[in-house]
Amino acid sequence: MADRKPRGLGSSLDDILGISYGKEESAGHAVSGIRLSRIEPNRTQPRKAFDEESLEALAESIRQNGVITPIALRKTGEDRYVIIAGERRWRAAKRAGLTEIPAVILDADGEKAAVMALAENLQREDLNPVEEAEGIRALVESFSLTQEECAARVGRSRPAVTNALRLLSLEEEILEFLRTGVLSGGHGRALLTLPAGKERIALAKEAAEGAWSVRRLEDEAKRRLNRKPPKEEDRAGFDYAAELSERLTRSFGRGVRIVPGKKKGKLELEYYGNEDLEALISRLKALENG
């Protein structure tokens, strides 16, 4: 039976990096021992959090068995290197007391190195939903990529990239739930159906405290969106701007917020990248012409 590629990326990590780990030499890349002091972490590395317990476990394994899988580096100067893939192994090797680590040196520019770093973490499922979204946004913004180009480079579908970027429009309180694993990316997408504001944050806290499933959160968000507006006689205490915001959110499929004022107000529409903004402008023009 043919080997299956790992799920999550359209291309295997070997395809993207151009190497096959575990071999002394592969695709023309020799494995060398590089001093740890000459290596620096990649500042564009999407992964920000490293679990202390698992890092110490890896360090103990390295003490016993050494580093089995080489890391990938890019040369930045005379005897200086930056990590493309393998920062966790580099950190653990330092803890284990090693002075050097097996590595392959790749010829990669800044964009390719950033793609490789993100691709490795995506394939190994090492990123939380916020780190993944921020890594994708960094690629899109730093190298002027369209969402489609970014998706092709990291082996994700275009909708997956769009959905990841949309999470970044959630409130910071909700993003923290996603960073810590209290809520998943699926929970985040369910919350995006509600307009931004206190109600969305409150529902996220309720879901987090109750350990709700994504399905339950989706049902509750839908129920709140479909609430019937109060009768005319009850409108004295009715927040018309909030109700209209909810209706526009359902219609546009994105966060919409109406901010009323004494003489003038604001209408705020969320968008998720330059392509999405162009699509939104086209839709608004169509409404004007219609």
Secondary structure, DSSP 8 states (H G I E B T S, - for coil): ------TT-SS-HHHHHT--TTSSEETTEEEEEEEGGGEE--TT-S-----HHHHHHHHHHHHHH---S-EEEEEEETTEEEEEE-HHHHHHHHHTT-SEEEEEE----HHHHHHHHHHHHHHTT-S-HHHHHHHHHHHHHHTT--HHHHHHHHT--HHHHHHHHHGGGS-HHHHHHHHHTSS-HHHHHHHTTS-SSHHHHHHHHHHHHHT--HHHHHHHHHHHHT-----GGGGGG--HHHHHHHHHHHHHTS-EEEE--SS--EEEE---SHHHHHHHHHHHHHHHH-
